[in-house]
Amino acid sequence: MISRGLNLFPLVLFSRGVYSLMWFFLAPVLPAILREFRVDPAYAGLLPAAFIIGAAVTQIPASYLGAVYGHDKVAGLGMLIFGVSSALLPLSPSWEWLLLLRAVGGVGAGLFFSTAGAVLIALRPRAVGSALGWYNASFNIGAFVGYYWGFVASAIGWRAAIALPGLLSAALGVLLLRGVGIKTSTSISRSALIYGLASFPFWGAVYAANNLTATWLHLFKGISEDLAGALSSAAMISGFFGGFVGRLYDRVKRKTYLLIGAPILAALGYITIPSAPLEVIPILVFLYGISFNAYITSVYTTASKRAENPASALAIINVLNMALGLHFSYAFSWLMTQWAKAPWLMLSALALLSAFSTYIVINRLKIY
């Protein structure tokens, strides 16, 4: 059983990378999809919204199902559902079918996230920070590839470009379903609520920046859309250092420095971007990316180590982050039309709010 369990570690990390690729691979082909289905661009946001809704509603139930039936098996079911629904997207006869299949894909993604994280924690109980650091790194690496998936679509067409990762995801899901059945307590981690409330401002800031930095650079720095997208992808390069960040958490004695210092560092990066020379901006984007990587790895690790069912802690934090942090993207786009510096001031304030809130949580729970 131990050897089979150890084989799960790279399998989960690779699955996480494919999973994150399928979070982002529609973005570069969305204009072509809208043209083909004759959909007004005003409705383009419905596709990612359908996915997020599907992912949000299944996260907490997934943590319970994983505890009962095996976290690796529920994660496998999630990858299978995510993959099959994605592979079917190119066969959609209408825009409504695209929305439905993307929502189903979100359901699969929600089944995977917390349960796969719980598998890594079970496999590395003495190095939880390192395990979750690699988990976050895999997400960033897959997302980085997703930023450039438009080049794949240009070469083989958007339908094939979407179908291939879906088929790979389904195959990975089948492999995970053959796992050993890693189970935990079915309890729900209520203390994770305060971690989610403390972290959602910073999560929302990063989500807004990852989605809208390229647009801001195009509008206010006057660079091409392709170059703007490449510069904004520097945030995802930070994922290559995820394992190092996680190991740093495991080894550093004063973990408060990571939990509070990382969002403060990101806030400085945000507030500097509007006035920074173009050649400095990729460094600042990388800075807020790796700062968030360090912070969210620390939050996930701290919360999951205190929970009898780590999957429930991961699920609760992620659901709160998505439900509450998603809306800052709308504020970013509106503020951008009022004053070029305004959205970056907002993101800086959000990062500082998470730093302050996390400090309160640490002192309330008397940790570190």
Secondary structure, DSSP 8 states (H G I E B T S, - for coil): -HHHHHHHHHHHHHHHHHHHHHHHTTGGGHHHHHHHHT--GGGTTHHHHHHHHHHHHHHHHHHHHHHHH-HHHHHHHHHHHHHHHHHHGGG-SSHHHHHHHHHHHHHHHHHHHHHHHHHHHHH-TT-HHHHHHHHHHHHHHHHHHHHTHHHHHHHH-HHHHHHHHHHHHHHHHHHHHTS----------TTHHHHHHHHHHHHHHHHHHHHHHHHHHHHHS---HHHHHHHHTHHHHGGGGHHHHHHHHHH-S-THHHHHHHHHHHHHHHHHGGGS-TTTHHHHHHHHHHHHHHHHHHHHHHHHHT-SSHHHHHHHHHHHHHHHHTTHHHHHHHHHHH-TTHHHHHHHHHHHHHHHHHHHHHHHHT--
